[in-house]
Structure formats: structure tokens, C-alpha cells
């Protein structure tokens, strides 16, 4: 019976990690941009950087440091860093858009180490991931699979979630990289514009979150997210 419950735990963790990666955010946009540009390894490196960051948040939440992550000073730092990092990515995307290369001959080179750091930095500036960990863990407790949530069980859940997170982002990177050769330059150009627009929305969201924290104001649609 215990092995069946552990199997269910792993599947549940993968599911939670998978669906938490589906909403389009800054990391997803960076993975998509690199994948459709023909840079598969850097795209996967971005995904792995994001998973590493989410793993850190998961450790903090599952092992008792969640209250620290909710402190005002901490959130001011991460949202400020988020605005800076995402603004840089938007600027770089605009520069690349102005000199977009042919689909089959990309001239831009991305290093895997730099891409990993990019994914890690973007994800670490998104404290909203804390919510996914808290909700996912709360639902796990409600399932009642185990009488006691030991360190081993929480560790299995943590690793399973990270597997789901990385699995989804890697799947997106592989899929888009495979089809990018069949996409016209005009379509790639339009997709790059869409990515820049979405990235702008993410920056605005981060900025408004920062305003609500700094000045203790309530912006209705931000507070509801």
C-alpha cells in the first residue's frame, strides 16, 4: 500500500509542477523565444535555471520558511529585481527584433551557462511561485495519503514537482524547436512581437505589485491575482 501511495505522490507532484508551468510568464516567453530561434540547448538551459529557482522556493516553503518569503522587504527586493531583469530582456528582444535573422541561419549565439542564469534570475524574481507550492502542498495534505509528512515524503513531492516543471518547459522547447524550421520569417517576426508585448505586460504586472507593496495601496485587479 505504501508503494502505491508513493506512486500517487510522484504522479501528483509531476501534475502540480506541470500545470504550474502552463501559464505564460517571463520564463516561458524566454524559452519560446530561444526555441523558435533555433537555440534548443539555451532554451532548455533557461528551463533548468527556472527549475533550480523553483526548487529553492519549494525547499523554503516545504521546510518551514514560507513566512520569511512573505515579508515586505523581501518582496520589494524580488519585485524590483524582476522589473530590472525583465526590462533588460525586453530591450534585448527589441534589439534582436530590429535585426531578426533568417529562420535557418540565426546569427545570435547564446551560451548555456548564461541562459541558465537568465532562467534562474527570472524565476527567482517571481515570488508568486510560492503560492503554487503552498496550494500544492495543502492539497497533498487534504488527500490524506500519509499519516505523517516526513522529510522523505516532502522531498519526493519536491523533486516530483520540479520534474513536472522542467518536463513541461523542456517539452515546449523541443516542440517549438522542431517546428521552427517550417515557420516563415514573417511568422517568426510576428511571434517575436507577440512575445515582446506579453513580456511588457509581465513587467507592468511586476511594477504594479511593487507599487502596492511600497505605498500600501490596493489595486483591485492586482490584488485579485
C-alpha positions as CSV (number, residue, x, y, z in Angstrom):
1,X,0.0,0.0,0.0
2,X,2.8,2.4,0.9
3,X,4.3,2.0,-2.6
4,X,1.0,2.7,-4.2
5,X,0.7,5.9,-2.2
6,X,4.3,6.9,-3.1
7,X,3.4,6.3,-6.8
8,X,0.4,8.5,-6.4
9,X,2.6,11.1,-4.6
10,X,5.0,11.2,-7.5
11,X,2.3,11.5,-10.2
12,X,0.6,14.2,-8.2
13,X,3.8,16.2,-7.8
14,X,4.5,15.9,-11.6
15,X,1.0,17.1,-12.3
16,X,1.3,20.1,-9.9
17,X,4.6,21.0,-11.4
18,X,3.3,20.6,-15.0
19,X,0.2,22.8,-14.6
20,X,2.1,25.4,-12.6
21,X,4.3,25.9,-15.7
22,X,1.5,26.3,-18.2
23,X,0.5,29.9,-17.5
24,X,2.6,32.2,-19.8
25,X,5.2,34.0,-17.8
26,X,8.6,35.5,-18.4
27,X,10.4,32.2,-18.2
28,X,8.0,30.6,-20.7
29,X,8.5,33.6,-23.1
30,X,12.3,33.3,-22.9
31,X,12.1,29.5,-23.6
32,X,9.8,30.1,-26.5
33,X,11.9,32.9,-28.0
34,X,15.1,30.8,-27.9
35,X,13.4,27.7,-29.2
36,X,11.8,29.3,-32.2
37,X,15.1,31.0,-32.9
38,X,16.7,27.6,-33.3
39,X,18.6,27.7,-29.9
40,X,17.4,24.4,-28.3
41,X,20.2,23.9,-25.7
42,X,20.0,27.5,-24.4
43,X,16.2,27.2,-24.3
44,X,16.5,24.0,-22.1
45,X,19.1,25.8,-20.0
46,X,16.6,28.6,-19.3
47,X,14.2,25.9,-18.2
48,X,16.7,24.2,-16.0
49,X,17.6,27.6,-14.4
50,X,13.9,28.2,-13.7
51,X,13.6,24.7,-12.1
52,X,16.6,25.4,-9.9
53,X,15.0,28.6,-8.7
54,X,11.6,26.9,-8.1
55,X,13.4,24.1,-6.2
56,X,14.8,26.7,-3.8
57,X,11.4,28.2,-3.3
58,X,10.0,24.7,-2.7
59,X,12.6,23.9,-0.1
60,X,11.8,27.1,1.7
61,X,8.0,26.5,1.7
62,X,8.0,22.8,2.5
63,X,10.6,23.0,5.2
64,X,9.1,25.9,7.2
65,X,10.5,29.2,5.9
66,X,7.4,30.4,4.0
67,X,6.6,33.3,6.4
68,X,10.0,34.8,5.6
69,X,9.1,34.8,1.9
70,X,6.0,36.9,2.7
71,X,7.9,39.7,4.4
72,X,7.6,43.2,2.8
73,X,11.3,43.9,2.4
74,X,11.9,40.5,0.7
75,X,9.1,41.1,-1.8
76,X,10.3,44.7,-2.5
77,X,13.7,43.3,-3.4
78,X,12.5,40.5,-5.7
79,X,9.9,42.6,-7.5
80,X,12.4,45.4,-8.0
81,X,14.9,42.9,-9.4
82,X,12.2,41.4,-11.5
83,X,11.4,44.7,-13.2
84,X,15.1,45.3,-13.9
85,X,15.8,41.8,-15.3
86,X,12.6,41.7,-17.4
87,X,13.2,45.2,-18.8
88,X,16.6,44.1,-19.9
89,X,15.2,41.1,-21.6
90,X,12.6,43.3,-23.4
91,X,15.3,45.6,-24.6
92,X,17.4,42.7,-25.8
93,X,14.4,41.2,-27.6
94,X,13.7,44.6,-29.3
95,X,17.3,44.8,-30.4
96,X,17.1,41.2,-31.8
97,X,13.7,42.1,-33.5
98,X,15.2,45.0,-35.4
99,X,17.9,42.7,-36.8
100,X,15.9,39.4,-37.0
101,X,17.9,36.8,-38.9
102,X,16.6,34.3,-41.4
103,X,14.9,31.4,-39.8
104,X,17.5,28.9,-41.0
105,X,20.6,31.0,-40.3
106,X,20.4,32.5,-36.8
107,X,23.4,34.7,-36.1
108,X,22.9,35.2,-32.4
109,X,24.8,32.9,-30.1
110,X,23.5,32.1,-26.6
111,X,25.7,30.4,-24.0
112,X,24.1,27.6,-22.0
113,X,25.6,28.9,-18.7
114,X,24.3,32.5,-19.4
115,X,20.9,31.1,-20.4
116,X,20.7,29.0,-17.2
117,X,21.5,32.1,-15.2
118,X,18.8,34.0,-17.1
119,X,16.1,31.4,-16.3
120,X,17.2,31.3,-12.7
121,X,17.1,35.0,-12.3
122,X,13.7,35.4,-13.9
123,X,12.2,32.7,-11.8
124,X,13.8,33.8,-8.5
125,X,12.2,37.2,-9.0
126,X,8.7,35.7,-9.2
127,X,7.6,35.1,-5.6
128,X,4.2,34.1,-7.0
129,X,5.6,30.6,-7.3
130,X,5.3,30.4,-3.5
131,X,1.6,30.3,-3.9
132,X,1.8,27.2,-6.1
133,X,4.0,25.4,-3.6
134,X,1.6,26.3,-0.7
135,X,-1.5,25.3,-2.6
136,X,0.0,22.2,-4.0
137,X,1.2,21.1,-0.6
138,X,-2.1,22.0,1.0
139,X,-3.9,19.8,-1.5
140,X,-1.5,17.0,-0.8
141,X,-2.3,17.1,2.9
142,X,-6.0,17.0,2.0
143,X,-5.5,13.8,0.0
144,X,-4.5,12.1,3.3
145,X,-2.1,9.7,1.6
146,X,0.2,9.6,4.6
147,X,-0.3,9.8,8.3
148,X,2.9,11.8,8.7
149,X,4.6,14.1,6.2
150,X,8.2,13.1,6.8
151,X,11.2,14.7,5.3
152,X,11.5,11.9,2.8
153,X,7.9,12.3,1.7
154,X,8.2,16.1,1.3
155,X,11.5,15.6,-0.6
156,X,9.8,13.2,-3.0
157,X,7.0,15.7,-3.5
158,X,9.5,18.5,-4.1
159,X,11.5,16.5,-6.7
160,X,8.4,15.3,-8.4
161,X,7.1,18.9,-8.8
162,X,10.4,20.0,-10.2
163,X,10.3,17.1,-12.7
164,X,6.9,18.3,-13.8
165,X,8.1,21.9,-14.1
166,X,11.2,21.0,-16.1
167,X,9.4,18.5,-18.1
168,X,6.8,20.9,-19.4
169,X,9.3,23.7,-20.3
170,X,11.6,21.2,-22.0
171,X,8.7,19.7,-23.9
172,X,7.7,23.2,-25.1
173,X,11.3,23.9,-26.1
174,X,11.7,20.6,-28.1
175,X,8.3,21.1,-29.8
176,X,8.9,24.6,-30.9
177,X,12.5,24.0,-32.0
178,X,11.3,21.1,-34.1
179,X,8.6,23.1,-35.9
180,X,10.6,26.4,-36.2
181,X,12.3,25.3,-39.4
182,X,8.8,25.2,-41.1
183,X,7.9,28.7,-39.9
184,X,8.4,31.6,-42.3
185,X,10.5,34.6,-41.4
186,X,7.4,36.8,-41.4
187,X,5.6,34.5,-38.9
188,X,8.7,34.4,-36.7
189,X,8.8,38.1,-36.8
190,X,5.2,38.4,-35.6
191,X,5.7,35.8,-32.9
192,X,8.7,37.9,-31.6
193,X,6.4,40.9,-31.5
194,X,3.8,39.0,-29.5
195,X,6.5,37.8,-27.1
196,X,7.6,41.4,-26.6
197,X,4.0,42.5,-25.9
198,X,3.5,39.7,-23.4
199,X,6.8,40.5,-21.8
200,X,5.7,44.1,-21.4
201,X,2.5,43.0,-19.6
202,X,4.6,40.9,-17.2
203,X,6.8,43.9,-16.5
204,X,3.8,46.1,-15.9
205,X,2.4,43.5,-13.5
206,X,5.6,43.3,-11.5
207,X,5.8,47.1,-11.4
208,X,2.2,47.4,-10.1
209,X,2.9,44.7,-7.5
210,X,5.9,46.7,-6.4
211,X,3.8,49.9,-6.1
212,X,1.1,48.1,-4.0
213,X,3.9,46.9,-1.6
214,X,5.8,50.2,-1.4
215,X,2.9,52.5,-0.9
216,X,0.5,50.1,0.7
217,X,-2.2,50.8,-1.9
218,X,-4.9,48.4,-3.2
219,X,-5.1,48.0,-7.0
220,X,-8.2,45.9,-7.5
221,X,-7.2,43.6,-10.4
222,X,-3.7,43.2,-9.0
223,X,-4.9,42.2,-5.5
224,X,-7.2,39.6,-7.1
225,X,-4.3,37.8,-8.8
